[in-house]
């Protein structure tokens, strides 16, 4: 049934993974338990919500789905914002090591910040800014909302554009519609905004034009050092109603004890969840997720079985972790990092498998976010013995390194790497891989 968290599909999936861990000969890995309960908050915004923006006396009523999406991570069933001034803050980045602060010289407490997707350098095609085409953490919408919350904003809106986001508006609309999952605020120390969302590029251009501003000119300015935020003669009002309920999901954790250093661990990880069923859609409305990420779960099961048969056993303990709620914002791995089965300072590395190829053997391996982890140096010695070349993903501007579960470990200081199947097929070469 598409393995939706909190559904019968979850119950069957996690029980299957537990049974496979047990068959292989692993031990319960979460302090004697197979499962780690992940408390979650389910928030469903009322899609009749309208976003009202008054620009120089002219009212823009933005429709949910067509013109904008909006939601809350506050856990509050009612969020009211009245006449909050809009401020354009470029890319919404405060990066001291880059000598870059899009919030310089302005107090945005209680205001609504409007910002561009991705990070400086991408739209300008300038390799000297941040990392050029390759998205950094500052380009991810998760960072942008967190930074706006740290600055005290009442709301934040990201202006969508397909190249910068690496996906079209339909993806934004579909992924922000319906139930949204989050950790409880008590389990997540990151700051949260009362309201956050996206607006279409067309709506943004119209808003800026009515404000007497040229969005294209401001975009160009935002790609240059020294950009200063621009207060807008516009105010946002919002009455956001949401249905809130507390639920829970589960990570599955299996342990293979180490022979000489059982108190240290290496983690092999994959997320078991996918998008579940969409009953409002006619026909086959199950999102099966065979590649994303049944392949990764199959991968860690095969790796676990190979190690379980190894004699002597690995020197360090191995944890095999099938996490939940990846599709909802990497929440299962985020919860694990806050509640690790083996302390993080004794977790020496993490290898994540998320969406593997199913088209046969390759001459290469993809390292997502290549250059981000010293684990790649070890991987290269292994790949060389197998005559496998290593390369980065094809579209680094998509920020894939920040979009799977290894990233929560990297943020916490644990070496972490996401390995994908290559695209140079033994049977058919790169053309067949593409």
Buried (B, 14 or more C-beta within 10 A) or exposed (E): BBBBBBBEBBEEBBBBBBEBBEEBEBBBBBEEEBBBBBBBBBBBBEEEBBBBBBBEEEEBEBEBBEBBBBBBBBBBEEBEBEEBBBBBBBBBBBBEEBEBBBBEEBEBEEBBBBBBBBBBBBBBEBEEBBBBBBBBBBBBBBBBBBBBBEBEBBBBBBBBBBEBBBBEBEEBBBBBBBBBBBBEBEBBEBBBBBBBBBBBBEBBBBBBEBBEBEBEEBBEBBBEEEBBBBEBBBBBBBBBBBEBEEEEBBBBBBBBBBBEBBEBBBBBBBBBBBBBBBEEEEEEEBBEBEBBBBBBBBBBBEBBBEBBEEEEBBEBBBBBBBBBBBBBBBBBBBBBBBBBBBEBEEBBBBBBBBBBBEEEEBBBBBBBBBEBBEBBEEBBEEBEEEEBEBEBBEEBBBBBBBBBBBBBBBBBEBBBBBBBBBBBBEEEEEEEBE
